[in-house]
Amino acid sequence: MGTTNGKYPLHYATSARNWQMLARLALAAIIASAPTAHPRVVLADPIDSTPHVLDGIVNAIAVVGRTVVVGGAFSEVADAARTTTYPRANLFAYDLATGRVLEDFAPVVPGAVHGLAAGERGTVYVGGQFHGVNNEPARALARLRLSDGALVPGFAPRIGGGTVTTLARQGSQLYVGGDFVSPRTALARLDAVTGATDPGFAVTPGKPLTRRVKVYALALSRDRLAVDGTFTTLDGASRPQLGLIDVSGRAAKVAPWRTDVYARRCMAAFPSYVRGLDFAPDGRYFAVVTTGGPRAGMCDTTARFETYAKGSRIKPTWVNSTGGDSLYAVSVTGAAVYVGGHQRWLDNPRGHDSAGPGAVSRPGIGAIHPRTGKALSWNPTRERGIGVKAFYAHPTGLLVGSDTTRLGREYHARIGMFPLP
């Protein structure tokens, strides 16, 4: 961190600060298995112990105990010092504290991974575009052991007719989104142990803006499930591209929360343009990011919404615009709303694929004040590429997954982590 050889950072730094950070990582990894609140903004200097993904793109990150699981579309990874290369088929894992690639976790996943969720007893749920794992049947969704990468016996979901794009687990319930057609259309709740479809969850997305219904992202708070995608209805009720589902009872139901701000169209190439979303740690609000092109309205923006507002035309608390560049991922930590894509600017509502008055440079990654909606001074920079596709907020920092190799002005290929101070 902070020390380079003129081209790349020197790994395995031995400063007192680094050893202290590693100790914190080890402790937090043992006690934490889900994203959590941060008391302050992360540092802009990434840690040096993360491995490197040598090709393709990272789409999803999950943390199980002290193990980081990384999914996407790639074939090779390397250790932090780039002395050893490991073949990996779209999925790998490493130790959060040391960065050591787990050699025994090398499952063969013959298709892109799009969603991950931590499981109990050293397991991880994997969703994507595949028909099997380790040459065994597992269509679009699997549960794997971290100890050896094997399928967990007894987990047998009946996903059919499409891809799993996003996952969220809450206790014994696993929420699954994608463009599949069975066991339900694009959205289902499964038993996290058996994979059986939960009859208490029958909310159905409908009337898509594209050829078929697709759920892009899910996020869970205590009693609300946020969902976005190509749909314009949930259970027949108007919910253009975004909705909240009340999951507090045995039978889920569409919450009395509707916004019409995503009913307006963006560029023709983006008939549906809402992408990532995430709840604040306390669940009181959530943030949504979009693509769409350099158009007015909600195209290429981040917006904050209040979770427990009621009404049919709810407006965002604030909107921050890139001025024409896509955002794909968002993480809300309480201290900041981190956004990633291939953006050049934030605070740019008057930009049109250009820097308008007041725009601030935030290439590839940025942070927004949760209350004011204005860009924070945090500006590590990132090689833009396609963009950030995955964030994971952990008690020790913020993990970032993308398709490029420069993060925080250093070499960190497709996966990196900004630590808390």
Secondary structure as the mmCIF struct_conf table of DSSP 4:
data_model
#
loop_
_struct_conf.conf_type_id
_struct_conf.id
_struct_conf.beg_label_comp_id
_struct_conf.beg_label_asym_id
_struct_conf.beg_label_seq_id
_struct_conf.end_label_comp_id
_struct_conf.end_label_asym_id
_struct_conf.end_label_seq_id
STRN STRN1 THR A 4 THR A 4
BEND BEND1 ASN A 5 TYR A 8
STRN STRN2 PRO A 9 PRO A 9
HELX_LH_PP_P HELX_LH_PP_P1 LEU A 10 LEU A 10
BEND BEND2 HIS A 11 TYR A 12
HELX_RH_AL_P HELX_RH_AL_P1 ALA A 16 ILE A 31
BEND BEND3 ALA A 34 ALA A 34
BEND BEND4 PRO A 39 ARG A 40
HELX_LH_PP_P HELX_LH_PP_P2 VAL A 41 LEU A 43
BEND BEND5 ALA A 44 ASP A 45
BEND BEND6 ASP A 48 ASP A 48
STRN STRN3 HIS A 52 VAL A 53
BEND BEND7 ASP A 55 GLY A 56
STRN STRN4 ILE A 57 VAL A 64
TURN_TY1_P TURN_TY1_P1 GLY A 65 ARG A 66
STRN STRN5 THR A 67 ALA A 73
BEND BEND8 SER A 75 SER A 75
STRN STRN6 GLU A 76 ALA A 78
TURN_TY1_P TURN_TY1_P2 ALA A 80 ALA A 81
BEND BEND9 ARG A 82 ARG A 82
STRN STRN7 THR A 85 PRO A 87
STRN STRN8 ALA A 89 ALA A 89
BEND BEND10 ASN A 90 ASN A 90
STRN STRN9 LEU A 91 ASP A 95
TURN_TY1_P TURN_TY1_P3 LEU A 96 THR A 98
STRN STRN10 VAL A 101 VAL A 101
TURN_TY1_P TURN_TY1_P4 GLU A 103 ASP A 104
STRN STRN11 VAL A 108 VAL A 108
BEND BEND11 GLY A 111 GLY A 111
STRN STRN12 VAL A 113 ALA A 118
BEND BEND12 GLU A 120 GLY A 122
STRN STRN13 THR A 123 GLY A 128
BEND BEND13 GLN A 129 GLN A 129
BEND BEND14 HIS A 131 HIS A 131
STRN STRN14 GLY A 132 VAL A 133
TURN_TY1_P TURN_TY1_P5 ASN A 134 ASN A 135
STRN STRN15 GLU A 136 PRO A 137
BEND BEND15 ALA A 140 ALA A 140
STRN STRN16 LEU A 141 ARG A 145
TURN_TY1_P TURN_TY1_P6 LEU A 146 ASP A 148
HELX_LH_PP_P HELX_LH_PP_P3 ALA A 150 ALA A 150
STRN STRN17 LEU A 151 LEU A 151
HELX_LH_PP_P HELX_LH_PP_P4 VAL A 152 VAL A 152
TURN_TY1_P TURN_TY1_P7 PRO A 153 GLY A 154
STRN STRN18 GLY A 160 GLY A 160
BEND BEND16 GLY A 161 GLY A 162
STRN STRN19 VAL A 164 GLN A 170
TURN_TY1_P TURN_TY1_P8 GLY A 171 SER A 172
STRN STRN20 GLN A 173 GLY A 178
BEND BEND17 ASP A 179 ASP A 179
STRN STRN21 SER A 182 SER A 182
BEND BEND18 PRO A 183 ALA A 186
STRN STRN22 LEU A 187 ASP A 191
TURN_TY1_P TURN_TY1_P9 ALA A 192 THR A 194
STRN STRN23 THR A 197 THR A 197
TURN_TY1_P TURN_TY1_P10 PRO A 199 GLY A 200
STRN STRN24 PRO A 205 GLY A 206
BEND BEND19 LYS A 207 LYS A 207
BEND BEND20 LEU A 209 ARG A 212
STRN STRN25 VAL A 215 LEU A 220
BEND BEND21 ARG A 222 ASP A 223
STRN STRN26 ARG A 224 GLY A 229
BEND BEND22 THR A 230 THR A 230
BEND BEND23 THR A 232 THR A 232
STRN STRN27 THR A 233 LEU A 234
TURN_TY1_P TURN_TY1_P11 ASP A 235 GLY A 236
STRN STRN28 ALA A 237 SER A 238
BEND BEND24 PRO A 240 GLN A 241
STRN STRN29 LEU A 242 ASP A 246
BEND BEND25 SER A 248 ALA A 251
STRN STRN30 LYS A 253 VAL A 254
BEND BEND26 PRO A 256 PRO A 256
STRN STRN31 TRP A 257 TRP A 257
TURN_TY1_P TURN_TY1_P12 VAL A 261 TYR A 262
BEND BEND27 ALA A 263 ARG A 264
TURN_TY1_P TURN_TY1_P13 ALA A 268 ALA A 269
BEND BEND28 PRO A 271 SER A 272
STRN STRN32 VAL A 274 PHE A 279
TURN_TY1_P TURN_TY1_P14 PRO A 281 ASP A 282
BEND BEND29 GLY A 283 ARG A 284
STRN STRN33 TYR A 285 THR A 290
BEND BEND30 PRO A 294 PRO A 294
BEND BEND31 ALA A 296 ALA A 296
TURN_TY1_P TURN_TY1_P15 GLY A 297 ASP A 300
STRN STRN34 THR A 301 GLU A 306
TURN_TY1_P TURN_TY1_P16 THR A 307 TYR A 308
STRN STRN35 GLY A 311 GLY A 311
BEND BEND32 SER A 312 ARG A 313
HELX_LH_PP_P HELX_LH_PP_P5 ILE A 314 PRO A 316
BEND BEND33 THR A 317 THR A 317
STRN STRN36 TRP A 318 SER A 321
BEND BEND34 GLY A 323 GLY A 324
STRN STRN37 LEU A 327 VAL A 332
BEND BEND35 GLY A 334 ALA A 335
STRN STRN38 VAL A 337 GLY A 341
BEND BEND36 HIS A 342 HIS A 342
BEND BEND37 ARG A 344 ARG A 344
STRN STRN39 TRP A 345 LEU A 346
BEND BEND38 ASP A 347 ASP A 347
TURN_TY1_P TURN_TY1_P17 PRO A 349 ARG A 350
BEND BEND39 HIS A 352 SER A 354
TURN_TY1_P TURN_TY1_P18 PRO A 357 GLY A 358
STRN STRN40 VAL A 360 SER A 361
BEND BEND40 GLY A 364 GLY A 364
STRN STRN41 ILE A 365 ILE A 368
TURN_TY1_P TURN_TY1_P19 PRO A 370 THR A 372
HELX_LH_PP_P HELX_LH_PP_P6 LYS A 374 LYS A 374
STRN STRN42 ALA A 375 ALA A 375
HELX_LH_PP_P HELX_LH_PP_P7 LEU A 376 LEU A 376
BEND BEND41 SER A 377 SER A 377
STRN STRN43 ARG A 382 ARG A 382
BEND BEND42 GLY A 385 ILE A 386
STRN STRN44 ALA A 390 HIS A 394
TURN_TY1_P TURN_TY1_P20 PRO A 395 THR A 396
STRN STRN45 GLY A 397 GLY A 401
BEND BEND43 ASP A 403 ASP A 403
BEND BEND44 THR A 405 THR A 405
STRN STRN46 ARG A 406 LEU A 407
TURN_TY1_P TURN_TY1_P21 GLY A 408 ARG A 409
STRN STRN47 GLU A 410 TYR A 411
BEND BEND45 ARG A 414 ARG A 414
STRN STRN48 ILE A 415 PRO A 419
HELX_LH_PP_P HELX_LH_PP_P8 LEU A 420 LEU A 420
#
